[in-house]
């Protein structure tokens, strides 16, 4: 007789705008890390939810820009501190680099919203300020750290592809690409 290893955890599956999203059970390991560092169940839950929001919005940013480029997204997978957005293979490297910036752009928007939230909570004061502080810290400081790490030009990170867009911006290729996308969008409307 063999031991089967106990209960098998299954991914959490849901859909956002026809894109299949899966949160892998390995992401659950983030919660004990926050629990050990914060020593508060509420703070750990808020931090856990904030990291999940950052990762999902980052991948949705990729999916949105991929859709803009005419490359439909087919899935989003969230794992332990990283995610993957799968989409139709791009025809041009310019499209691939553009999609790579989508995640960071979504995070930057979230960062701006979190800064506004921090300002409002600072104005409101305790006890709400103290209660939501873990989420504010993760959505601002944690988010900024994730953005910087993600933009490093290293294999496996968005920066390895994203920075290839910069020369295209300066030589006019990106502007031409945007004009072509706009014309194509008007033709297929």
C-alpha positions in Angstrom: 0.0 0.0 0.0 1.4 3.4 -0.9 0.7 6.7 0.7 -0.8 9.2 -1.8 0.6 12.3 -0.2 -2.6 13.6 1.3 -5.0 16.2 -0.1 -4.2 17.5 -3.5 -4.7 21.3 -3.8 -6.2 22.5 -7.0 -5.8 25.9 -8.6 -8.4 28.6 -8.1 -9.9 29.1 -11.6 -11.9 32.2 -12.7 -12.3 34.3 -15.9 -11.8 38.0 -16.5 -13.0 39.2 -19.9 -12.9 35.8 -21.5 -9.3 35.2 -20.2 -8.9 32.0 -18.1 -7.1 32.9 -14.9 -5.6 30.4 -12.5 -4.1 31.0 -9.1 -1.7 28.0 -8.4 -1.7 26.5 -4.9 2.0 27.5 -4.6 0.8 31.1 -4.2 -0.7 30.1 -0.8 2.8 30.0 0.6 2.9 33.8 0.5 0.4 33.9 3.4 2.6 32.2 6.0 5.5 34.4 5.0 3.4 37.5 5.7 2.0 35.9 8.9 5.5 35.3 10.2 6.7 38.9 9.4 3.6 40.7 10.6 2.5 38.4 13.4 -1.1 39.5 12.7 -3.7 37.5 10.8 -5.4 40.6 9.6 -2.2 42.2 8.4 -1.1 39.0 6.7 -4.5 38.7 4.9 -4.3 42.3 3.7 -0.7 41.9 2.5 -1.6 38.6 0.9 -4.6 40.1 -0.9 -2.5 43.1 -2.0 0.3 40.9 -3.5 -2.4 38.9 -5.3 -3.9 42.2 -6.7 -0.5 43.4 -7.9 0.2 40.1 -9.7 -3.2 39.8 -11.3 -3.3 43.4 -12.4 0.3 43.1 -13.8 -0.8 40.1 -15.9 -4.0 41.8 -16.9 -1.9 44.8 -18.1 0.0 42.4 -20.4 -3.4 40.9 -21.6 -4.8 44.4 -22.3 -1.8 45.6 -24.3 -1.7 42.2 -26.1 -5.3 42.7 -27.1 -4.5 46.3 -28.3 -1.7 44.7 -30.5 -4.2 42.2 -31.9 -2.8 39.3 -29.9 -5.7 37.8 -27.9 -4.7 36.6 -24.4 -5.5 33.0 -23.7 -4.6 32.7 -20.0 -3.2 34.1 -16.9 -1.4 31.9 -14.3 -0.3 33.2 -10.8 2.4 31.3 -9.0 4.5 31.9 -5.9 5.5 35.6 -6.4 5.2 35.6 -10.1 2.7 35.3 -12.9 2.5 34.4 -16.6 0.2 35.8 -19.3 -0.1 33.7 -22.4 -1.2 35.3 -25.6 -1.0 34.7 -29.3 2.5 34.7 -30.6 3.5 38.2 -31.9 4.6 38.7 -35.5 7.0 41.4 -34.6 9.5 41.9 -31.8 8.1 45.4 -31.4 4.7 43.9 -30.4 6.4 41.6 -27.9 8.3 44.5 -26.3 5.1 46.6 -26.2 3.2 43.8 -24.4 6.0 43.5 -21.9 5.5 47.1 -20.8 1.7 46.4 -20.2 2.3 44.8 -16.8 4.5 47.6 -15.5 2.0 50.2 -16.8 -0.8 48.5 -14.9 1.3 48.4 -11.8 2.2 52.1 -12.1 -1.5 52.9 -12.2 -2.1 50.8 -9.1 0.9 52.5 -7.5 -0.6 56.0 -8.2 -4.0 54.8 -6.7 -2.3 53.4 -3.6 -0.4 56.7 -3.1 -3.7 58.5 -3.2 -5.1 56.0 -0.8 -2.1 56.6 1.5 -2.7 60.3 1.4 -6.4 60.0 2.2 -5.7 57.5 5.0 -3.1 59.9 6.5 -5.7 62.6 6.4 -8.4 60.3 8.1 -6.0 59.1 10.8 -6.3 56.2 13.2 -7.8 53.6 13.6 -8.6 53.1 9.9 -5.1 54.3 9.0 -3.5 51.6 11.2 -5.9 48.9 10.0 -5.1 49.4 6.3 -1.4 50.2 6.7 -0.2 46.7 5.6 -2.1 47.0 2.3 -0.8 50.5 1.7 2.8 49.4 2.3 2.5 46.5 -0.1 0.7 48.5 -2.7 3.2 51.3 -2.6 6.6 50.2 -1.5 6.2 46.5 -2.4 4.7 47.4 -5.7 7.6 49.8 -6.5 10.2 47.1 -5.7 8.4 44.6 -7.9 8.3 47.2 -10.8 12.1 47.8 -10.5 12.9 44.1 -10.3 10.6 43.3 -13.2 12.3 45.9 -15.4 15.8 44.5 -14.9 17.1 43.4 -18.3 17.4 39.7 -17.2 16.1 36.6 -18.9 12.7 35.6 -17.4 11.8 39.2 -16.4 9.9 41.7 -18.5 12.9 44.0 -18.7 14.7 41.5 -21.0 12.1 42.3 -23.7 10.6 45.6 -22.7 13.8 47.7 -23.1 13.9 46.7 -26.8 11.1 49.1 -27.3 13.1 52.2 -26.4 15.2 52.4 -29.7 11.9 52.0 -31.6 10.5 55.0 -29.8 13.4 57.2 -30.8 13.7 56.0 -34.4 10.0 56.4 -35.2 9.2 52.7 -35.6 6.9 52.7 -32.6 4.9 55.8 -33.8 4.5 54.1 -37.2 3.3 51.0 -35.5 0.7 52.9 -33.4 -0.6 54.7 -36.6 -0.9 51.3 -38.3 -2.8 49.8 -35.3 -5.1 52.9 -35.3 -5.8 52.4 -39.0 -6.4 48.7 -38.6 -8.7 49.4 -35.7 -10.8 51.8 -37.7 -11.0 49.3 -40.7 -12.3 46.4 -38.5 -14.8 48.4 -36.5 
